[in-house]
Amino acid sequence: MIKGYLKIVVTTLVLFSVPTYATEWVLDSHTSQLNFISIKKGNIAETHQFKSLQGQYDEQGKLTVTIDLASVDTQNPVRDERMKEHLFEVNSYSSAILSATVDTEIVDAIAEGASEQLTVDAVLDLHGDTKPLKIDVIITRLVGAKLSVVSIKPVVINAGDFSLVKGIDKLMALVKLPSISQAVPVTFYLTFNLKRD
């Protein structure tokens, strides 16, 4: 009986001494960024962003990021409106959704202050089309029950994969540009907070 009691005590101590991590996280839109680069006239590059992001990483390992396309910010209000109307067509396609599955055992094993480099199989749903993507990321467990997910290198999105070429042609015609690249590099820095009940 004493042995059984001691076993219970030891088991309880072990459970409370080993860090346990909930794997349900919510995107912090205030500290997260998603940027993309447009290239016009062959060699003029400009960096833009989407200011409104939502997302979560749930207990099953599903990572989802929803991008509000109407929140595009190019530092030029007229260009923003043209992109929303003619490129993204936000009245019909208000959001882009990036989804992926990331092994929760790998994430839970990351110690505070440590990082893990992963190649993630993701799917992007944009402008009525979906395409698989491989994305190289670094996941870091930050102090204060936070995770950061950062792109190691730009993810190149091709306009032709998402029926966006017609919109690019329209933008070129409106501002009389000889060219706008159909290949768009995208980078991101995402922060997730541990979900509180």
WOURTA-V984127 format. One record per residue. OMEGA is omega in whole degrees, 0 to 359 (NA if undefined). D_CENTER is the distance of its C-alpha to the mean C-alpha in Angstrom with 2 decimals. Layout:
{{OMEGA	D_CENTER} {OMEGA	D_CENTER}}
//
This chain:
{{178	54.01} {179	53.30} {179	51.23} {179	49.18} {179	48.68} {179	47.66} {179	45.14} {181	43.52} {180	43.46} {180	41.97} {179	39.27} {179	38.39} {179	38.27} {181	36.01} {182	33.55} {181	33.43} {180	33.34} {179	30.34} {174	26.92} {184	25.07} {170	21.43} {183	20.13} {175	16.97} {189	15.82} {180	13.20} {181	11.90} {174	9.11} {186	11.22} {182	10.69} {182	13.54} {180	12.30} {180	8.65} {171	8.40} {186	7.07} {173	10.27} {184	12.21} {172	15.83} {181	18.67} {181	21.93} {180	25.19} {174	28.81} {186	27.92} {178	26.95} {183	25.76} {178	22.10} {181	20.32} {180	16.95} {179	15.27} {168	12.34} {189	11.09} {183	12.44} {179	11.54} {172	8.33} {179	8.96} {178	7.85} {174	9.75} {192	10.70} {186	14.26} {178	17.52} {179	17.44} {180	14.36} {178	12.25} {181	8.51} {175	7.44} {179	5.13} {183	7.90} {177	8.38} {185	12.04} {177	13.54} {179	16.62} {180	14.98} {183	15.00} {180	16.79} {185	18.83} {178	21.50} {186	23.84} {180	24.35} {179	26.35} {177	23.78} {182	21.05} {179	23.39} {179	24.22} {179	20.67} {184	20.09} {191	23.43} {182	23.93} {183	20.67} {181	18.12} {189	21.06} {176	19.37} {179	22.51} {183	21.87} {188	18.10} {187	16.60} {166	12.95} {183	10.50} {175	8.84} {179	6.56} {180	8.37} {173	9.60} {181	12.35} {184	12.58} {182	16.19} {179	16.90} {178	20.01} {182	18.27} {181	16.01} {181	19.10} {180	21.20} {180	19.39} {178	21.85} {182	21.21} {181	20.71} {183	19.99} {176	17.13} {178	16.46} {183	15.34} {166	14.04} {188	13.59} {172	11.36} {185	12.56} {175	10.02} {177	11.09} {175	10.14} {186	12.42} {173	13.41} {177	16.87} {179	18.51} {176	17.63} {180	15.53} {175	15.04} {179	14.16} {169	12.19} {185	12.62} {176	10.01} {184	11.62} {167	10.04} {177	12.02} {182	11.83} {173	14.32} {183	16.25} {176	17.18} {176	20.42} {177	20.60} {179	18.62} {172	15.17} {169	12.45} {177	10.30} {188	7.67} {176	8.29} {178	8.60} {179	12.35} {181	13.14} {172	12.07} {184	10.83} {178	13.73} {180	13.59} {184	17.19} {182	18.49} {180	21.09} {186	18.79} {176	17.73} {182	21.13} {183	20.31} {179	23.31} {178	25.68} {177	23.62} {178	23.51} {179	27.26} {178	27.83} {178	26.15} {181	28.30} {183	31.37} {183	30.83} {176	30.74} {177	32.92} {178	30.61} {182	31.70} {166	28.21} {183	24.46} {177	22.46} {176	20.83} {188	18.51} {176	15.55} {181	13.66} {174	10.03} {180	8.73} {171	6.23} {184	7.41} {176	6.10} {179	9.27} {175	10.43} {176	14.11} {181	16.50} {179	17.50} {178	21.11} {NA	23.61}}
//
